[in-house]
Amino acid sequence: MQLSIDVNGREVLITGSDHAARQAVRRYEAAGAVISRLSTPQGAHHDGPLPERPFLVAAVDDGQPGWEPLLERCRDNGIPVTSEPAAGANGHVTLVGGGPGTAELLTVAAIKALRDADVVFYDRLAPYQELPSLTSAELVDVGKRPGHHPVSQSGIEKLMVEAALDGKNVVRLKGGDPYVFGRGGEEVAACVAAGVPVRVVSGVTSAISVPAAAGIPVTHREVSHMFTVVSGHAPLTEKEHMHLAGLGGTIVVLMGIGTLHQLAAGLRKAGMSPEMPMAVIERGYRPGQRTTIAQLGTIVSAAADCTNPAVLVIGEVVRVGEANRGHAEASADLDRLAASLLGS
C-alpha cells in the first residue's frame, strides 16, 4: 500500500549516515519539510525522553546496526516511521530509457535511478514533464530538435562525464531505449574512456510500443513473423530499399516523416506493391496521438500534414490493427453508453 502525506512545514527527522541519507534529505527538503538529522545510532540506546517530537521519522537503511531501538521508541510514542532507501555510490552515470514519452511506461529500475540522481540530463522525447514528481535532482534539458541542437552530442557527453567526476549521480534520460537509435553506445564509450562507472537501464522502445498504442502488432500469426526497425533520419540507399522490399514482414521506421517521400518511392521502385498498407502514428502515448492509414502509393499525400515525432509501420499487420481498432472503438462506445445510462 502506498500513502502520500503532506510534510510541508513539518518537522521530519531523517536517520542514517550522511552519504546514505543525502537523497532522502533532498527529497524531503524539496517537499518543504523542516529537516533534522541523526547520522549515527549512538543515541538509540538511552531510555530518556526523545530530544524532540518530530512529525515524521524517515529511517534510511544505511546498513548500520543499532537504529531499531530508537525507531521502536518513536513508534511507541506515536511518531510515524517510514523506511527510505539508501543513496547509491557517488560519481556514476546511468543511461535510462524513458520509453515513448509517458511515465507510466518507465521501468522500476528507471524510477529508482531517477530517485537516486543528483542531476538528470534529459531529451525532449523522454517523459520530462513528469520529472519533478519523480526526482528532486537538478534537471538539465539537452534535447535536440530538428535543425536546433543547443547542446551537441559531444557536449552532452562532456556534461555527463564532468558531473560524474565531480561525484554526482548522473542520469541520462533518453526517449525509447538508449541502444535503439539513441546514441547510447557513444555515451557509454565516453564514460568508459573517462574512467566513469556507467550502466544502462533499458527502456520500452517506441518501435514496438507506439504501434501498439495504435492497435497495430508488429508481428501476428500467419501475417508477419518478423519486423525490421529503420531510422528515418536520413534517406535510405537503393540497395537498402531493395533489401527491405525483399525481406518481407513488417517495417517500422522511427522519426520518418522527413524521409517519407523517398522511402515510399524507393520501396515502390524496389518492387513493393503500391497497395501495401501503411500507418503513420504521431505523438504516441501523448496528447494529440493520431494515426493516419493509407497505402504505400498514397501515403505521401495522406500524411502531408503529419509531423514528427512519428512512427511509420509498413506491412499487412496494419490491416490487423484496423480490425482491432474497430472492435476497440465499438467497445469504447459501449462503455460510454453504459456510463451515460448509469449517470441518468
PyMOL commands that set and color helices and strands:
alter all, ss='L'
color gray80, all
select helices_A, chain A and resi 18-30+41-44+68-76+103-105+108-115+128-133+153-165+184-193+206-213+238-247+257-269+299-302+317-343
alter helices_A, ss='H'
color red, helices_A
select strands_A, chain A and resi 11-15+34-38+56-60+81-84+92-97+119-122+138-141+169-174+198-201+227-231+250-254+277-282+290-295+310-314
alter strands_A, ss='S'
color yellow, strands_A
deselect
rebuild
show_as cartoon
